[in-house]
Amino acid sequence: MRSVFRPALLTAALLASGMTLAQQAPPLQEQMTASEFRAAGLDKLSADELAALNRWLERRVGEQTAAAVEQAREEGRQEVVTKNRGFFHFGSEEPIQSTIAGEFRGFGKGRRYTLANGQVWEQTDSASLAGVRRQDIGVRIRPGAIGGWWMQVDGYNTTARVQRVE
């Protein structure tokens, strides 16, 4: 029967062994007890075959570690982009979509709007939308051409220039 090493198993083995990225994996015969080594049939390998297997394993663990580090790095970058969107543009033209938590009473310069996603935006222009009283209204905030942001609520065409304050 032929054994196949899966990336998840190698990554789990690497993490379980407590190795850091800078460490080199010790040979199999040092990682296993003598009985485990025999039970896996590795004692039947020649010294050259065992050395080749150790080199392959070391290379494979290195590849999987590098891939895991890159994936974690990208996930961290995405978290920073999502968390800080509105403070910075990040090149995305996708609008921020949420709802205004609580009652929306129209637009007015200096008003603050707290979104259900936790973001707080303040209106910086004099756009007005008077006489509106809506609960938990949907909102889209899209980036403008020169770094500004524009807010529009569901059911109305009026937009207001806003900036994220929290």
N, C-alpha and C positions, 0 to 999 in steps of 0.2 A: 504494500500500500504506500502510495506516495503522499507526503505531507505538503500542504500548500500554506505558506505564510500569508496572512491577510494584513493589510495596512493597519486596520483597527487593532488587531492583536499585537502587532509590533509596537504601535504607539502606546497601547496599554502596558505592554511589557516594559517599555522605556520609562513611562511615568511611574510604574510600580517599583522599578528598581531605584528611583530617586536620582536618576542621572540628570545632569545639566547638559545644555547644548554643547558646551566646550569639552565635555568628557568623551573619551573614546570607549566604545563598548568592549568589555573584557571578553576573551574567547569563551565559547560555549562551555568548555570543560571547567572554566572557573565560575560560571554562573549556575551550573547544575551540580547537584550532589552526584557522587559516583553511581548510585543506584538509578537516578534519573537519566544520567548519561547512557548507562547500559540499557535501560528500559526503552529509550528512544532509538536504540540501535546504532548510536554514534560511535560506540567502541569498535565497530566493524570497519569504520572508515580508515583509510591510510592517512598518514600525517599530511600528505599533499591534499587529499580530499577534504580533510577536516579544516585545513588552512583556507582552502577555496570557499568552503561553506562559511567560515568566519568572516572572510572578506566580503562575501555576498551579503551576509546579514548586516555587517557594519555599514556597507553602502546603502542597503535598503532602509535601515533605521535612520541613517542620515537624510535620505530623501524624504522619508515620512515626517521626520522632525522639521525639516525645512518647509514642507508643505503645511504642516500644522501651525508653524510660526507665521507663515504668510497669511493663512486663513485667519488667525487670531488678529494679526495686524490689520487686515482689511475689515474685520468685524469691528475692531476698535475705531478705525477711521470712520466707518459708517455711523457708529454711535455718536462720535464727536460732531459729524455733519448734521445728524438729525437733532441732537440736543441743542446745537448752537445756531440752527437755521433761523434766519431773521436778524441775528446779530451780524452775520456774514452771509454773502451771497452764495458761495461755493459753486457757482456756475450752473446751478440747476434752474430751469425755467418752470418746473412743476410748482403749482400753487400749494400753499399750506392749507389744508382743509380741516375744519373742526367745527365746533359750535361755540357761541358765546355763552358762557356759564351764567345762568340766571336771566334777569330781564335786560333786554336791549331797548334803549329809549332813543334810538336815532343817533346820527352823527353830530359831533360838535367839537370844535377845536379844543384840545387839551384833555378830552375824555380818555379814560383808560378802559380797555376791553380785556377781560380775563377769559381766555379760551379754556375749553374742557381739557385740552392737552397740557395745561399748566402755563402756557405762554401768556405774557401780558404785553399788550400793544397800546401805544398812545397815539392819538390823532394829532398830526402836525399841521394840517391845512384847515381851511375854513369851510370845507364841504359840510353841507347840512342835510339832514333827513329828519324833519320835524314831525311830531305827531305819531311816531311809530312806537308801539309797545308790544314787543314779542318776547316770548319765553324760550330760552335755549335755541336761538335761531342759528341756522347753518351759516358758516362764513368761509370765504376763500380769500387768502392773502397771497398776492402774486408779486414777484419781483418786478421792479420797473427798469427802464433802460439805463438809468444812471445811478443805480444802487439804492433807489427808494423802493418802498413797498406800498402796495395798494390793496385796500380792504373793500370787499363787496359782500353784502349779506343776501341771503336767499330771498328772492321775490322782488328785489329792487335793483335798478340799474345804476344808482348813484355809487360812486367810489370815493373813498377818502384815503389820503396819504397818511401812512402810519409808520411808526418806528417801534421796534421791539425794545421794551424796557426791563423785562424780566423773562 
